[in-house]
């Protein structure tokens, strides 16, 4: 029976058998290498130009500057594992590092929810320095992740422009009240909880299936970052964007904490170099270059109506966030939750 690389990884044997049987260069002529071998994964496809920018640059820097110390095997677009398989694969030691969207894994790693808490995201978006490498908030996040034997190399330098409410021509949403009874595609737990008060029909649909879901009326609207809109051509099925900052996220590189701690100094320094580049360039490039200069003009050209929330809607939405905050703090611990929120809001 032929055993594929994907099967080896999924059944947890990649770490031992994969390196021997399926080396990154040649099955027939493996060569001795002084460099440390690392396998990395990412489910994001090249169609997500903005979101791919950081991970592509991270890997390119390692290849160009640190090939003598790191020999890596990198798989994007879910070629090796899917989005839902990445965290289990990392925990099993089947892969060495991954890039992941934080909103996808906050149920497994609640501390990451600070990057998507309604009422907090706009502050983090406006003040990316609060999530930079070396910031007190980043240190706190990694302290908590260490309890799960995980390490986030960096945040990418902040969070991406918040996720807004995008809706179809048949069911346009121009206010919070327009949400009532609507079927909404939502991924993040924090956003789902914040909108429960408006009696929405929350549905989790993979981004790859969202275009058809909008086209067929399976959902009336969705909570999206503009990268998803462009990456999946969703603007072809949408007519309005209600710019309420519901939630947010970033895409970050992760390793196991004990794997990170065991790395040679040279290897760790190489990864820190790549992480520094990622932290300085990823969010900055997306939020201040691609989005305003390329993606939002595309929305204007497509005739997307952009609605700014009223002061009344902003106040009403912020009032609903208290319950979300309290639930989140119950998951991470009251003291940790209070500290993280204060740091995110610039109050500590």
Helices and strands as residue ranges (DSSP letters): H 5-10, I 14-18, H 19-21, E 36-42, H 49-65, E 70-75, H 83-91, E 97-101, G 102-104, G 110-115, H 121-126, G 128-131, H 136-146, E 150-152, E 163-167, G 177-179, E 183-185, H 189-195, G 196-198, E 201-203, H 207-216, E 221-224, H 226-231, G 234-237, E 240-247, E 251-256, H 257-262, H 265-285, I 286-295, H 296-301, E 305-307, H 311-332, H 334-344
